[in-house]
Amino acid sequence: MSLDLLTIAPSPATQLGDTELLALALNRSMSTAATLMSRFGGVHGLARASVHDLMRARVPARRAHQLHAALELGRRTLARPLQRGVALEDAAHAERVMRARLAHRDQEELHVVGLDVRHRIVLEFVAAIGGVAEVPIDPRDVYRPLLQENAQAAIVVHNHPSGAITPSESDVSLTRLLAAAGDIVGVKQLDHIIVARDGVYSFARHG
């Protein structure tokens, strides 16, 4: 273990910075960890990196696999599934769970959470999977499962692989389309949430 790691090691992990944690995880020097952080654009970039990306950055194969596994474990602790019958505490609850689950994905996915009149979860499903920049969706793919489970309301969530949270024109159009379709079939769209590395955007909060 290098001298700088000996200095880091006694400190609790919660007191360490991202670069220090990476140095410990890889058993490499702080300078090496800093170089990797810079190359991948910080911890969120590392979370999106594949094992091959890490190896191309001269991380040994075994260490690359270990880091990839550790990052995946971290994501799974945050991305606990939304349990059927549990009431959502607030909108931020859904945002936290779905951001942890989707923000690192390399292609867009549109998830739907169906709720009863007391905002208890009755189902959650993936309505569509798209490419890097767009996900095609038919409102029937969103509302058919909701109607089958007698859902009274829904929260729609999709991710932006680019990392930016600003909604596109197609995001705005989709929100209006789904809200109008929900009004027709009697399922209220409570929110359309965009999750990304840079944060979360809620259409409901922005009016």
N, C-alpha and C positions, 0 to 999 in steps of 0.2 A: 504494500500500500504506500502511495506517495506521501510526501510530507504534508501537503495541503489536505489530503484526505484524513490523515491522522488528526489534524486540527478540527476538521468538520465532524468526524464520526461521533464524538461524545455528545454533540448537540441533538436535542429531540428533533425529529423530522419536521414537526410543525413550525420550528423556528428557523428552518433553512429556506433559502431562496431557490428558485427553479434551477439555476445553474448548479448550485451545490447539491441538490437532490439528484440531478442527472449525473454529476461526477461520481456520487456514491453508487447509483444504480449500475453504472457502467464500469466502476472501479478504474476510472481514468482521472487524469489531472483536471484541475479547474479550467486551465487554458483550453484543453481539448473539449470539455463540456461547453465552454463559452463559444468556441468555434462552431460546434454543432447547433447550439441555440441560434446563433446568427444565421447559419446556413438554412435552417428550416423555419426561421421566423418565429422563434419562441416555442413555448410548450404546446400551444395548440397546433402548430405546424408539425411538431414531433408526433403528436397524437394521430395525425393523418398520414404520417409516413409509413410506408410498407417496410418489411424486412429488407427487401432488395434496395429500397431507397437508403436505408441506414448503412447497408454494406457498401453501397457506392460512395458513401461518405466516409469510408475506411473504418467503419465499426466492425469488429470481428463477428463472424456469423453467429457464434454462440451468444455473444453479448447482445447482438441485434435481436435475436429471438427472445432473450430474457427481457429486454426492454419492451418489446412489442407485447409480450405476455403480461408484464406488469401494468402497462397502459390499458390493456383490455380489461384486466381485473378492476382497475380504477373506474373505468366506464361502467362496468356492470354493477358496481356498488351504488353508483348514482342512478343508473337507469333501471330501477326496480319497476316491474310491470304495474300498471294501474289495475287494481284489483276490483273485480265485479262486486257491486254492492256497497263499495266504499264511497262516501260522499267526498267530492273535491273540496278541500279546505278553502281555496280561493283560486283565482286565475293563475297566480304565481306558482301554485303547486303543479298544475299541468305544464306550465312553461319550464320549470326546473327539470321535470322528468323527461319531457320530450326533447329539450335541448341536449341533455346528457346522452340521449339515445340517438339523435339524428345529426347533431351539428358536425360530426366528423365524417359523415358519409360522402362518398365521391359522386353520387348521383342523387337527383331529387326524388324524394318520396313524399307522398301525401297520406297522412294518417288521420283517422277520424275516431273521436271518442263520443260515444252515445250516452246520454244521461236521462234519468227519469225526472219527474216533476220536482223531486227534492235534490236534484243534482247528484244523485248516486249513479255510479258507473254501471251501465248495463252491457256494454261491449266496447271493444277497441279493435280496429282493423286497419290494414293498409289498403287504401282505395286505388292507388296508382303508383307506379315506379317509372321514372322518366330518365332523361339524360343528365348531362352536366348542368344545363342551363334551364331546362323546362320539363314539366311533367304534364302530359296530356290527361284530361279528366272529363268524364261524362257524368253529369249530376246523378244519373241513375245508379252509377257505381257507388256513389256516396249514400244515397237515400234508401236504396233497396234494402241493404242490411239493417239500417236504422228502423225502418218500418216493420221488418220481420221480427225485431226484438222490442217493438212498441216503445222505442225511444221518443222522448218528448223534446229533446234539445240535443245539440251537437256542438263540439269544438273541432275545428279543422286545423291541422298543423302540417306545415311542410318546411323543408330545409333549403338553404341556399349553400351549395358546395363552394361558391365563390368566397364565402365568409362574410359578405356584406348583408346587412339586414334591411336595407331600403327596398320597399316593394317595387316591383316592376309594373308596367301598365297591364301586363297579363295577369299579375297577382291581383290587381284592383278589379279587373274584369271578372276574374274567377270568383272573387269574394261576392261581388254583386250578383253573379249568376247563381251561386249556391244559395245565397240568402233569398233570392226570388223563388228558386225551386223549393226551398224549405217552407216558405210561406204558403205555397200551393199545396204541399202534402201535409202540412201541419207539424213540421219539425223545425223548431226555432234554431237558427245558427247563432250561438252565443258569441263566438269569436273565430277569427282566422288568425293563426299565430305563425310567424316566420321565425325559425331558429337558425342560428349560424354561429361561427366562431366569434364574431364581433358582438354578439348579444341576441336580443329577442325583440321582435316587433309585433305588437298586438293591434289589429285593426279596431277592436272594440275600444281600447284605450285612446286611440287616435280619432275616434268618432266615425 
